[in-house]
Amino acid sequence: MNNIQEKPDLTEVERIIAKYNGKDSWLVMILQDIQEAYNYLPEPTLELVAEKLNIPLSRVHSVATFYSSLSLQERGRHVIRVCDGTACHLKGFVNLRDEIERQTGLTEGQTTPDKRFSFEVVACLGACAIAPVMSVGNDYHGEMSAEKIKDVLSKYK
Amino acid sequence: MPKLGTINELTAYAQELKAQCDPSKPCVTVCGGTGCRANHGLEVASMFEKLLKEKGVCDDIDVRTTGCHGFCAQGPLVVLVPKGVLYVSVKPTDVEEIITSSVQADEIIERLTYRLPGTKKRIAKEEEIPFYANQKRLVFAGSTKMDPTRIEDYIAVGGYSSFRKVLSGVEPEEIIDWVEKSGLRGRGGGGFQTGRKWRSCRKSQAATKYVICNGDEGDPGAFIDRSIMEGNPHSVLEGMAIGAYAIGSNHGYIYVRLEYPLAIENLQIAIEQAREHGLLGDNILGTDFSFDILISRGAGAFVCGESTALMASIEGFVGEPRAKHIHTTEKGLFGMPTNLNNVETWANIPLIIEKGWQWFAGIGSKNSKGTKVFSVVGKVRNTGLVEVPMGITLREIIYDICGGVPDNRKFKGVQTGGPSGGCLPEEKLDLQVDFDCLTEAGSMMGSGGMIVMDDRSCMVEVARYFTEFLTRESCGKCTACREGVMQMLEILDRMTTGKAEMSDIDLLEEVCLYVKENSICGLGKSAPNPTLSSLKYFRDEYLEHIEHKRCRAGICRDLTTFIISDDKCKACGKCIKSCPVEAITGQKKVTHVIDYDACISCGVCREVCPFDAVDTK
């Protein structure tokens, strides 16, 4: 899926693995840090992790695909997360989701062609008291309504 | 900052810090919880710092950003110490006036005080507001007073004195006795006796043992552990250190979900400070006891809240649970004896050691001791965190503390225990809230999420929602859970879209029982609870969905038709503006009308109508 992309510079991966002393028990955190650095998990990084930790590539893949926060596909500059926790669900999650889909043309799990936004639905952001909640990047937006979506998204270029 | 080499040095250091605290010195505390932060709480705090500096009084008046105060519905919150005055919904532009009128002078700014809902009565003193007055705050007592990034704040109010006490020569067995006699049960959901768990882990013979703090609070609707980790991280570290000493472990892990970046940050700061002060590391305070803690971040899998799945995740594998024929206290993390407790459980330990097991056992109900923190959210006025003694009724929590259902709607039910729990109806409002009573009623304590629903919440849709959540989060290892929960969802989907038949109710119950009996771990075993409990208490809603193809709450779109009442519509145009599909027509002074060819029954018009003119047909 990433064949068209150039081979990324892997020095950062080596640095991350060294930070965890090359121990395979830190595999989940190593992949998180790689994603933080590269925006997603490019295939060559996974191969290098398997090699350096001396574990099968299949294990790296199984972990990378099991945990929902890890992504094998490149994501947008701003990740929109709409919370579908119970409180948010009761307070209008469906209408928020539909409005974001309308505004961005994305459905869950997709990224805009210009790489501006990725759109995810998440189980719970743990900010239930200000439901319904969405986050863009690290910013939380509480007490949302479908009407406010356009304004919020316009802040992220 | 000293590295404390002996127990006496810690005692002296604590006295020194305490002596430096002047309780009469004015201090502005600003809530730094996630709710208040989302409402620009940090800007309020920095505005205080800036203006106090400009006025040249920053040495006379302290500003402190604290952990979550729990009154999230009213944030950002500002409390003036020592006056005890609480200001709600504070904006950065209010700060100047607060300083001149209420900090430097003694006036109360009426408009910033809390107004009792439905009345004109305003209350300025924090302790007199029903939301606070009816709580019993023990675990949460510290969060509102301290800066969680300063170990000095924690030590000054008596922090690490329980750890000091046990290191001063209490036998590990004796500590376990205390915890056992206190009656403390695990706050993560299962409610297992904490002391018993510790004892069985202590008995296991092994050179290496682990203690783990489960901070993977995945239940949608619960954010209790988040607030403790963010607001009082040292209480968790102290609890773990005491537990490790009692069990005979030198290694600790805290597993925190990635969605809680502030909790991870504050815990990391706390661990580093504890190390620098010699409270974690080798030969702590000059004793033979060595203990250190590492943080492991979750990566977005609900099932990792299950103990064996969590351990697999720390080991760097897929988070799949295993059958517990052998307990984790014998064979857990890396195959070694492991004691896992939840965040809130650990945070209770220093209190029990400090005040004695008798004190703790004196709080709560017959078999559930101490307090429990609940996150009360959904269709309730005072959403937020409340800490109450076990055994208090649902009614006291929802009405007396949290102010009941807003917007003149009617209470329908309350969901406790997250996706593993159940929905309880109005007639259960006088039920005592403790481990046993909730389980008897078909729900469970869970980690403490409490979601209030009004008559615009559909119980069938709520059951469908939890079931859908669980199909996504099932790890797929055992067939009963992987396939069974999926089948439950298919049936519930049929019901909410008007395609179900009467026989589907029996089928649904049959599948539920199969999943309950045959799943490996707690996720699957409890997955049918939301469905079974709503079938028990709200069966008529299911029947209505199937027989009459009607959703009385107006939530299931395929079964809902909205209509604008001629009598009530004031032709204000709000619904026209908000309708996402432009299905409403009308002009000034002309009653608005819905075009049913375009309408998608989303209900936005009903939400925005100020005159209650939109209702289901």
Boltz contact constraints between the chains, C-beta under 6 A:
constraints:
  - contact:
      token1: [A, 24]
      token2: [B, 316]
      max_distance: 6.0
  - contact:
      token1: [A, 25]
      token2: [B, 315]
      max_distance: 6.0
  - contact:
      token1: [A, 25]
      token2: [B, 316]
      max_distance: 6.0
  - contact:
      token1: [A, 27]
      token2: [B, 316]
      max_distance: 6.0
  - contact:
      token1: [A, 28]
      token2: [B, 299]
      max_distance: 6.0
  - contact:
      token1: [A, 28]
      token2: [B, 316]
      max_distance: 6.0
  - contact:
      token1: [A, 29]
      token2: [B, 297]
      max_distance: 6.0
  - contact:
      token1: [A, 62]
      token2: [B, 318]
      max_distance: 6.0
  - contact:
      token1: [A, 63]
      token2: [B, 318]
      max_distance: 6.0
  - contact:
      token1: [A, 66]
      token2: [B, 318]
      max_distance: 6.0
  - contact:
      token1: [A, 67]
      token2: [B, 299]
      max_distance: 6.0
  - contact:
      token1: [A, 67]
      token2: [B, 300]
      max_distance: 6.0
  - contact:
      token1: [A, 67]
      token2: [B, 301]
      max_distance: 6.0
  - contact:
      token1: [A, 68]
      token2: [B, 300]
      max_distance: 6.0
  - contact:
      token1: [A, 69]
      token2: [B, 258]
      max_distance: 6.0
  - contact:
      token1: [A, 69]
      token2: [B, 299]
      max_distance: 6.0
  - contact:
      token1: [A, 69]
      token2: [B, 300]
      max_distance: 6.0
  - contact:
      token1: [A, 70]
      token2: [B, 299]
      max_distance: 6.0
  - contact:
      token1: [A, 85]
      token2: [B, 220]
      max_distance: 6.0
  - contact:
      token1: [A, 85]
      token2: [B, 221]
      max_distance: 6.0
  - contact:
      token1: [A, 86]
      token2: [B, 220]
      max_distance: 6.0
  - contact:
      token1: [A, 86]
      token2: [B, 221]
      max_distance: 6.0
  - contact:
      token1: [A, 86]
      token2: [B, 451]
      max_distance: 6.0
  - contact:
      token1: [A, 87]
      token2: [B, 221]
      max_distance: 6.0
  - contact:
      token1: [A, 87]
      token2: [B, 377]
      max_distance: 6.0
  - contact:
      token1: [A, 87]
      token2: [B, 378]
      max_distance: 6.0
  - contact:
      token1: [A, 87]
      token2: [B, 451]
      max_distance: 6.0
  - contact:
      token1: [A, 89]
      token2: [B, 465]
      max_distance: 6.0
  - contact:
      token1: [A, 90]
      token2: [B, 378]
      max_distance: 6.0
  - contact:
      token1: [A, 90]
      token2: [B, 457]
      max_distance: 6.0
  - contact:
      token1: [A, 95]
      token2: [B, 602]
      max_distance: 6.0
  - contact:
      token1: [A, 95]
      token2: [B, 604]
      max_distance: 6.0
  - contact:
      token1: [A, 123]
      token2: [B, 220]
      max_distance: 6.0
  - contact:
      token1: [A, 124]
      token2: [B, 220]
      max_distance: 6.0
  - contact:
      token1: [A, 125]
      token2: [B, 259]
      max_distance: 6.0
  - contact:
      token1: [A, 126]
      token2: [B, 223]
      max_distance: 6.0
  - contact:
      token1: [A, 126]
      token2: [B, 226]
      max_distance: 6.0
  - contact:
      token1: [A, 127]
      token2: [B, 34]
      max_distance: 6.0
  - contact:
      token1: [A, 128]
      token2: [B, 221]
      max_distance: 6.0
  - contact:
      token1: [A, 128]
      token2: [B, 223]
      max_distance: 6.0
  - contact:
      token1: [A, 128]
      token2: [B, 375]
      max_distance: 6.0
  - contact:
      token1: [A, 128]
      token2: [B, 377]
      max_distance: 6.0
  - contact:
      token1: [A, 129]
      token2: [B, 35]
      max_distance: 6.0
  - contact:
      token1: [A, 129]
      token2: [B, 72]
      max_distance: 6.0
  - contact:
      token1: [A, 129]
      token2: [B, 377]
      max_distance: 6.0
  - contact:
      token1: [A, 129]
      token2: [B, 383]
      max_distance: 6.0
  - contact:
      token1: [A, 129]
      token2: [B, 384]
      max_distance: 6.0
  - contact:
      token1: [A, 130]
      token2: [B, 35]
      max_distance: 6.0
  - contact:
      token1: [A, 130]
      token2: [B, 38]
      max_distance: 6.0
  - contact:
      token1: [A, 140]
      token2: [B, 38]
      max_distance: 6.0
  - contact:
      token1: [A, 142]
      token2: [B, 38]
      max_distance: 6.0
  - contact:
      token1: [A, 147]
      token2: [B, 578]
      max_distance: 6.0
